[in-house]
Amino acid sequence: MISRTTTVPHNVRVEEALLGCAVLGAYNDLCVQGVTRNWFNELLHKSVWDMMESVNGEVSLESLIVAAKTHKGFNEHGGTPVALVGMADEAPFADNWTVWLPELQKLLRLREYQQFGQDVVRNAGEADNVDDFADELESRVMQLRKFRETKTTADRKDSFDRIQRNLEEAHLGTGINGLPTGLDDLDRTLGGMRGGQLITLASRPGMGKSTIAANICQYLAVNHEVPVAFFSLEMTDDELNARMSASMSDVNLHSFYSHQYSEEERLAAMQRMAVSNPKLYAAPIMIEPRSDITINGIRAEARRMVHRNDVQLVVVDYLQLVGTNSRGGNRVVEVGQISRGLKSMAMELDVPVIALAQLNRQIENDGNRAPRLADLRESGSIESDSDVVGFI
């Protein structure tokens, strides 16, 4: 039973039993599971774990009794050799840690949620920006939910199993490890877009970066039914949808609107787009046309899209238009905050993020040379936060 002597969720006997397993030889196993002093609520039990960490060599009842003679924290909190023996009796076998660990982890999670609730109440009255406050809360809840109820010793083996499967799939497959872009040359270069990656695609205005990003989204959503999210800060959803529809139908919209197409060609183009539109409409493409969105707003909305719609790719068009709530006025610092925020979002949500970016004007005055990292506009850390930077 959970102790009723305090409102803090804890169980003294479970803490003693798990420490007893460590005393009997399971200390290394518990370390592998991620156990730290924070898993224990009682100060004495925290000090016992600290003492175990200070032992040179194998942790055992004998080595701990020797360490207890000089360990300040253990003695200050009333620790005795008899208490260590009592913990071992509660275990009573080293392998029983698999029984006690899930219960202790559950109580730890409850304490963290309790602390979270207290922090919400305390910080709500001091928050300057509601959106920032809400994003921080959502991010923290997600981290709390990621804390699994059980963690088995097979996790490390599972990791290598996944690596082996990826190698086998790469050997037998098409050379794409992750999401394809639909652009053969880009797929050969990237080898697929993987979760946690921030891919920055940069060019001067009018070079086609938005079109490329839209084509990638269209390819994934229409051909592979992969849900994608497109945050557009400079185009409406009508503009984006028209571009994707024209791309699917092999129609040049500029030639259509300017009547460079003949009347017959325009009729044929409209018919092709009318045929492709239902397929595009049914594709899982979520477009957010917002010109005033901040990096925290993007992260919050993307978080909801991933959980509600299983979005597997996020596109931001474009990075330098994203706002922050910073009042410092240093744009280089702000862009750095945005790029770090996008990289953090990619890692938190485990999805690839494509961020479009503008180049500065200096490249226009420097002949026909290829763009380089220094040409990124207002760049403080875009290149360091990105896993891949591509130029058009």
MARROSE-253711 format. One record per residue (C-alpha): residue in three letters; x, y, z. Coordinates in Angstrom, 3 decimals. Layout:
residues N
  aa        x        y        z
 ALA        X        Y        Z
...
end
This chain:
residues 392
  aa        x        y        z
 MET    0.000    0.000    0.000
 ILE    1.032    3.591   -0.572
 SER    2.011    5.248    2.683
 ARG   -0.701    7.559    4.067
 THR    1.666    9.453    6.369
 THR    2.174   12.022    3.613
 THR    0.401   13.155    0.493
 VAL    3.536   12.381   -1.547
 PRO    3.082    9.041   -3.393
 HIS    5.640    6.608   -2.041
 ASN    5.985    3.188   -0.463
 VAL    8.715    2.697    2.124
 ARG    8.702   -1.095    1.848
 VAL    9.094   -1.070   -1.948
 GLU   12.011    1.352   -1.671
 GLU   13.655   -0.871    0.949
 ALA   13.076   -3.994   -1.121
 LEU   14.607   -2.541   -4.267
 LEU   17.606   -1.277   -2.320
 GLY   17.832   -4.751   -0.781
 CYS   18.095   -6.245   -4.274
 ALA   20.974   -3.845   -4.960
 VAL   22.608   -4.837   -1.666
 LEU   22.365   -8.499   -2.696
 GLY   24.089   -7.896   -6.054
 ALA   21.596   -6.289   -8.454
 TYR   23.076   -2.779   -8.267
 ASN   24.451   -2.857  -11.832
 ASP   21.151   -4.156  -13.197
 LEU   19.313   -1.267  -11.551
 CYS   21.775    1.269  -12.947
 VAL   21.110   -0.111  -16.421
 GLN   17.387    0.493  -15.809
 GLY   18.119    4.156  -15.128
 VAL   17.556    4.096  -11.353
 THR   18.962    7.152   -9.529
 ARG   18.570    8.645   -6.082
 ASN   15.484   10.516   -7.336
 TRP   13.602    7.235   -7.537
 PHE   13.519    7.152   -3.739
 ASN   11.437    9.437   -1.567
 GLU   12.992    8.720    1.852
 LEU   16.156   10.670    2.649
 LEU   17.750    7.590    4.198
 HIS   17.112    5.620    1.035
 LYS   18.558    8.391   -1.118
 SER   21.690    8.329    1.033
 VAL   21.950    4.530    0.679
 TRP   21.945    4.892   -3.108
 ASP   24.560    7.657   -2.839
 MET   26.681    5.343   -0.705
 MET   26.400    2.572   -3.293
 GLU   27.649    4.975   -5.953
 SER   30.666    5.797   -3.774
 VAL   31.756    2.176   -3.309
 ASN   34.910    1.203   -5.139
 GLY   34.423   -2.227   -6.617
 GLU   31.446   -4.524   -6.280
 VAL   28.410   -3.342   -4.307
 SER   27.607   -5.946   -1.656
 LEU   26.380   -6.087    1.924
 GLU   29.964   -6.406    3.140
 SER   31.299   -3.450    1.094
 LEU   28.364   -1.277    2.175
 ILE   28.845   -2.057    5.867
 VAL   32.458   -0.923    5.505
 ALA   31.419    2.236    3.600
 ALA   28.715    3.020    6.185
 LYS   31.349    3.734    8.831
 THR   32.469    6.908    7.067
 HIS   29.569    7.924    4.805
 LYS   28.309   11.250    6.142
 GLY   24.852   11.296    4.526
 PHE   24.014    7.740    5.537
 ASN   24.894    8.389    9.180
 GLU   23.185   11.791    9.297
 HIS   19.896   10.193    8.271
 GLY   20.056    7.452   10.892
 GLY   21.551    4.712    8.777
 THR   22.978    1.630   10.481
 PRO   24.352   -1.751    9.366
 VAL   21.196   -3.288   10.803
 ALA   19.118   -1.168    8.377
 LEU   21.135   -2.518    5.449
 VAL   20.519   -6.087    6.601
 GLY   16.804   -5.289    6.932
 MET   16.707   -4.049    3.328
 ALA   18.312   -7.277    2.143
 ASP   15.667   -9.230    4.090
 GLU   12.900   -7.260    2.329
 ALA   14.241   -8.209   -1.104
 PRO   14.864  -11.141   -0.330
 PHE   16.584  -12.222   -3.579
 ALA   18.655  -10.079   -5.953
 ASP   16.598  -11.087   -9.013
 ASN   13.415   -9.784   -7.386
 TRP   14.264   -6.300   -8.650
 THR   12.054   -7.130  -11.662
 VAL    9.128   -7.372   -9.237
 TRP    9.808   -4.208   -7.237
 LEU   11.023   -1.913  -10.053
 PRO    7.674   -1.347  -11.881
 GLU    5.934   -0.359   -8.622
 LEU    8.692    2.055   -7.648
 GLN    8.711    3.555  -11.128
 LYS    4.941    4.070  -10.982
 LEU    5.285    5.956   -7.701
 LEU    8.107    8.054   -9.149
 ARG    5.885    9.014  -12.084
 LEU    3.066    9.977   -9.726
 ARG    5.416   12.197   -7.721
 GLU    6.607   13.861  -10.923
 TYR    3.024   14.530  -12.022
 GLN    2.289   15.890   -8.567
 GLN    5.286   18.223   -8.818
 PHE    4.164   19.205  -12.306
 GLY    0.747   20.212  -10.974
 GLN    2.321   22.277   -8.223
 ASP    4.589   24.006  -10.744
 VAL    1.603   24.830  -12.956
 VAL   -0.227   26.474  -10.072
 ARG    2.877   28.385   -8.954
 ASN    4.003   29.560  -12.407
 ALA    0.611   30.377  -13.918
 GLY    0.416   33.653  -12.028
 GLU    3.890   34.684  -13.188
 ALA    3.643   33.799  -16.894
 ASP    4.169   36.771  -19.234
 ASN    3.153   34.949  -22.406
 VAL    0.295   32.440  -22.413
 ASP    1.456   30.692  -25.606
 ASP    4.980   30.165  -24.261
 PHE    3.536   28.898  -20.996
 ALA    1.198   26.470  -22.801
 ASP    4.011   25.176  -25.032
 GLU    6.230   24.583  -22.018
 LEU    3.456   22.641  -20.293
 GLU    2.735   20.503  -23.363
 SER    6.415   19.716  -23.814
 ARG    6.784   18.747  -20.183
 VAL    3.688   16.517  -20.276
 MET    5.085   14.762  -23.337
 GLN    8.361   14.110  -21.545
 LEU    6.482   12.733  -18.550
 ARG    4.466   10.424  -20.780
 LYS    7.607    9.157  -22.481
 PHE    8.808    7.858  -19.109
 ARG    7.896    4.214  -19.585
 GLU    6.367    2.120  -16.853
 THR    8.872   -0.668  -17.407
 LYS   12.313   -0.849  -18.960
 THR   13.726   -4.273  -19.637
 THR   17.290   -5.406  -20.031
 ALA   16.374   -6.316  -23.607
 ASP   16.264   -2.625  -24.615
 ARG   19.912   -2.478  -25.644
 LYS   19.570   -5.719  -27.575
 ASP   16.418   -4.324  -29.219
 SER   18.429   -1.325  -30.380
 PHE   20.967   -3.527  -32.130
 ASP   18.160   -5.663  -33.559
 ARG   16.675   -2.513  -35.104
 ILE   20.082   -1.579  -36.512
 GLN   20.424   -5.028  -38.054
 ARG   16.945   -4.824  -39.577
 ASN   17.787   -1.416  -41.045
 LEU   20.961   -2.864  -42.575
 GLU   19.038   -5.774  -44.072
 GLU   16.349   -3.478  -45.456
 ALA   19.004   -1.187  -46.925
 HIS   20.768   -4.204  -48.471
 LEU   17.599   -5.588  -50.043
 GLY   15.803   -2.296  -50.645
 THR   16.240    0.812  -52.720
 GLY   18.949    2.541  -50.696
 ILE   16.422    4.691  -48.832
 ASN   16.510    4.447  -45.048
 GLY   13.654    6.689  -43.971
 LEU   11.085    8.730  -45.889
 PRO   11.764    9.224  -49.606
 THR   11.439   12.641  -51.212
 GLY   10.344   11.419  -54.646
 LEU   13.334   13.249  -56.168
 ASP   15.853   10.607  -57.236
 ASP   18.979   12.762  -57.009
 LEU   18.004   14.084  -53.572
 ASP   17.145   10.577  -52.351
 ARG   20.555    9.307  -53.423
 THR   22.200   12.180  -51.537
 LEU   20.126   11.959  -48.344
 GLY   19.452    8.241  -48.296
 GLY   16.020    9.062  -46.884
 MET   14.695   11.530  -44.320
 ARG   14.878   10.146  -40.774
 GLY   13.211   11.045  -37.515
 GLY   15.028   13.723  -35.531
 GLN   16.661   15.289  -38.595
 LEU   16.497   19.011  -39.352
 ILE   16.953   19.456  -43.105
 THR   17.407   23.061  -44.214
 LEU   16.743   23.909  -47.863
 ALA   17.969   27.405  -48.784
 SER   17.929   29.686  -51.802
 ARG   17.250   33.236  -52.901
 PRO   13.543   34.128  -53.419
 GLY   11.886   32.680  -56.486
 MET   14.266   29.754  -56.945
 GLY   11.668   27.069  -56.187
 LYS   12.313   25.909  -52.623
 SER    8.622   26.136  -51.693
 THR    7.700   24.153  -54.788
 ILE   10.234   21.444  -53.966
 ALA    8.938   21.194  -50.399
 ALA    5.337   21.046  -51.634
 ASN    6.274   18.341  -54.147
 ILE    7.869   16.249  -51.387
 CYS    4.718   16.559  -49.278
 GLN    2.519   15.731  -52.256
 TYR    4.631   12.674  -53.155
 LEU    4.544   11.244  -49.635
 ALA    0.873   11.950  -48.985
 VAL   -0.536   10.926  -52.374
 ASN    1.780    8.069  -53.330
 HIS    2.498    6.595  -49.887
 GLU   -0.386    7.940  -47.756
 VAL    2.127    9.405  -45.289
 PRO    0.579   12.237  -43.213
 VAL    2.541   15.483  -43.557
 ALA    2.253   18.979  -42.077
 PHE    3.107   22.172  -43.970
 PHE    3.464   25.443  -42.037
 SER    3.249   28.194  -44.646
 LEU    4.166   31.693  -43.510
 GLU    4.057   33.341  -46.939
 MET    1.437   31.471  -48.998
 THR   -2.231   30.677  -48.467
 ASP   -3.563   27.144  -48.543
 ASP   -5.183   27.954  -51.919
 GLU   -1.781   28.834  -53.399
 LEU   -0.162   25.683  -52.053
 ASN   -3.005   23.439  -53.158
 ALA   -2.987   25.005  -56.617
 ARG    0.746   24.369  -56.956
 MET    0.419   20.745  -55.901
 SER   -2.566   20.177  -58.167
 ALA   -0.703   21.715  -61.106
 SER    2.349   19.589  -60.354
 MET    0.259   16.405  -60.301
 SER   -1.415   17.395  -63.556
 ASP    1.734   18.593  -65.361
 VAL    0.337   22.102  -65.720
 ASN    2.360   25.329  -65.753
 LEU    0.133   27.752  -63.839
 HIS    1.988   30.827  -65.070
 SER    1.475   29.769  -68.681
 PHE   -2.168   29.012  -67.927
 TYR   -2.974   32.339  -66.248
 SER   -1.027   34.415  -68.781
 HIS   -2.748   32.637  -71.713
 GLN    0.524   31.332  -73.066
 TYR   -1.463   28.114  -73.381
 SER   -3.936   27.983  -76.232
 GLU   -7.651   27.675  -75.502
 GLU   -7.530   23.938  -76.175
 GLU   -4.478   23.538  -73.916
 ARG   -6.217   25.450  -71.134
 LEU   -9.307   23.230  -71.388
 ALA   -7.135   20.112  -71.301
 ALA   -5.208   21.493  -68.305
 MET   -8.416   22.183  -66.381
 GLN   -9.668   18.684  -67.097
 ARG   -6.430   17.100  -65.869
 MET   -6.520   19.174  -62.668
 ALA  -10.186   18.330  -62.107
 VAL   -9.271   14.641  -62.281
 SER   -6.305   14.950  -59.883
 ASN   -7.957   17.241  -57.328
 PRO  -10.051   14.542  -55.550
 LYS   -6.956   12.411  -55.016
 LEU   -5.047   15.421  -53.666
 TYR   -7.980   16.460  -51.477
 ALA   -8.104   12.977  -49.923
 ALA   -4.353   12.910  -49.228
 PRO   -3.276   13.425  -45.573
 ILE   -1.751   16.877  -46.042
 MET   -2.304   19.349  -43.194
 ILE   -1.589   22.959  -44.206
 GLU   -1.233   25.725  -41.610
 PRO   -1.189   29.098  -43.463
 ARG   -0.159   31.463  -40.651
 SER    1.945   34.572  -41.097
 ASP    2.149   35.401  -37.390
 ILE    3.086   32.061  -35.869
 THR    6.004   31.754  -33.437
 ILE    8.409   28.873  -32.959
 ASN    6.511   27.897  -29.821
 GLY    3.255   27.930  -31.759
 ILE    4.747   25.687  -34.453
 ARG    6.032   23.239  -31.861
 ALA    2.693   23.130  -30.055
 GLU    0.663   22.625  -33.239
 ALA    3.101   20.062  -34.661
 ARG    2.947   18.162  -31.382
 ARG   -0.827   17.916  -31.675
 MET   -0.646   16.892  -35.343
 VAL    1.812   14.092  -34.598
 HIS   -0.338   12.684  -31.827
 ARG   -3.734   13.155  -33.462
 ASN   -2.913   12.557  -37.123
 ASP    0.344   10.558  -36.980
 VAL    2.162   13.246  -38.992
 GLN    5.551   11.914  -40.111
 LEU    7.050   14.990  -41.787
 VAL    6.901   18.687  -40.872
 VAL    7.747   21.481  -43.329
 VAL    8.276   25.124  -42.286
 ASP    8.216   27.730  -45.059
 TYR   10.267   29.637  -44.222
 LEU   12.572   29.833  -41.200
 GLN   13.334   33.562  -41.139
 LEU    9.619   34.439  -41.103
 VAL    8.988   32.495  -37.908
 GLY    8.486   34.781  -34.934
 THR    9.724   34.630  -31.365
 ASN    8.563   36.324  -28.211
 SER   12.019   37.745  -27.605
 ARG   12.146   41.476  -26.999
 GLY   15.893   41.847  -27.390
 GLY   15.773   42.887  -31.032
 ASN   18.862   40.866  -32.022
 ARG   17.651   39.032  -35.127
 VAL   20.676   36.731  -35.337
 VAL   19.959   35.523  -31.804
 GLU   16.265   35.103  -32.619
 VAL   16.978   33.038  -35.741
 GLY   19.291   30.905  -33.631
 GLN   16.436   30.322  -31.196
 ILE   14.178   29.334  -34.080
 SER   16.645   26.869  -35.610
 ARG   17.349   25.291  -32.221
 GLY   13.611   25.109  -31.595
 LEU   13.045   23.292  -34.901
 LYS   15.856   20.826  -34.184
 SER   14.475   20.199  -30.687
 MET   11.026   19.644  -32.207
 ALA   12.409   17.096  -34.681
 MET   14.086   15.155  -31.881
 GLU   11.151   15.423  -29.478
 LEU    8.588   14.237  -32.045
 ASP   10.993   11.834  -33.796
 VAL   10.056   13.130  -37.251
 PRO   12.147   14.794  -39.967
 VAL   11.672   18.564  -40.257
 ILE   12.325   20.457  -43.493
 ALA   12.992   24.147  -42.866
 LEU   13.179   26.449  -45.862
 ALA   15.539   29.405  -45.521
 GLN   16.525   32.555  -47.400
 LEU   20.036   33.443  -48.519
 ASN   21.436   36.933  -48.070
 ARG   21.795   39.346  -50.998
 GLN   25.576   39.239  -51.110
 ILE   25.492   36.126  -53.294
 GLU   23.830   38.197  -56.051
 ASN   26.911   40.433  -56.214
 ASP   29.435   37.621  -56.243
 GLY   29.275   36.213  -59.740
 ASN   27.709   32.830  -60.408
 ARG   29.386   30.925  -57.593
 ALA   27.555   28.192  -55.733
 PRO   25.900   29.154  -52.432
 ARG   27.700   28.300  -49.197
 LEU   26.824   28.181  -45.508
 ALA   27.938   31.751  -44.885
 ASP   25.232   32.919  -47.307
 LEU   22.403   31.887  -44.991
 ARG   20.545   35.071  -44.078
 GLU   20.670   36.155  -40.422
 SER   22.532   32.947  -39.749
 GLY   23.796   32.479  -36.233
 SER   23.365   28.754  -35.838
 ILE   21.234   27.422  -38.709
 GLU   24.130   25.458  -40.136
 SER   25.129   23.976  -36.770
 ASP   21.575   23.020  -35.777
 SER   20.804   21.421  -39.147
 ASP   21.753   17.851  -39.978
 VAL   21.666   18.666  -43.694
 VAL   21.801   22.021  -45.505
 GLY   20.883   21.988  -49.188
 PHE   21.096   24.910  -51.623
 ILE   19.247   25.696  -54.825
end
